[in-house]
Amino acid sequence: MARRPARKAARKPARSPAAAKPTGSGDRDSIIAAFMALVAEKPIEQIGFAEIAQRAGASLAQARGEFSSTLGILAAHIKTTDRAVLAEDFSDMAEEDPRERLFDVLMRRLEALAPHREAVRSLMRSARRNPPLALALNRLAVRSQQWMLTAAGITASGPLGMMRAQGLAVLFGSVLRTWIRDEEEGLPRTMAALDRALARGQRLAGFLDDLCRIPPRLCRLRSRRRRDDAEDSEETAAA
């Protein structure tokens, strides 16, 4: 019986990580762009790295070298949007009041988001039915809005700054619901919605600022007085 011929060549060994094709900003940008295009087409939960890499014309190794999760890609996109807004010249806003400065900053943010309107619409739909995703998106939004507050010359550090950023994230989210449906040139409905939201936010911020200015000792006295009043009420009811 004839012997089976030996293999002509052994299987090539896998390349070492050092020999793999290095990733660069072009790969990173193409992966982000591919991801955002896919989010515009389908829910984020249905998007995997294989599809992203294929759309970007990159390998899985390149995609993994840049990002560890789809939320990581989204965070990179948000950071890119932040940088686009922060690169604007805000010197002409120096004489405006804080509310007007913030209005200008957020409108510029919406301009930067304009090419991704369908992706934003898709993410908002997914967040409504996916609470963990909504919480993750909120964390990204709060971090981003801290930068927007800073660009508007409003303090965004410390507990009060974090409170402002959280409030602004919620406020901006409400404006996005109008923006995704506003197809008119100049975005008149969006501008009106943002103006109304900032007016409400300004009133609330003023109230919170007043609370933060109450001396801690006075706060304790007020708390003790409420507790004493509650105990008196209970004793009266028992009698």
Order of alpha helices (4+ residues) and beta strands (2+ residues): alpha-alpha-alpha-alpha-alpha-alpha-alpha-alpha-alpha-alpha
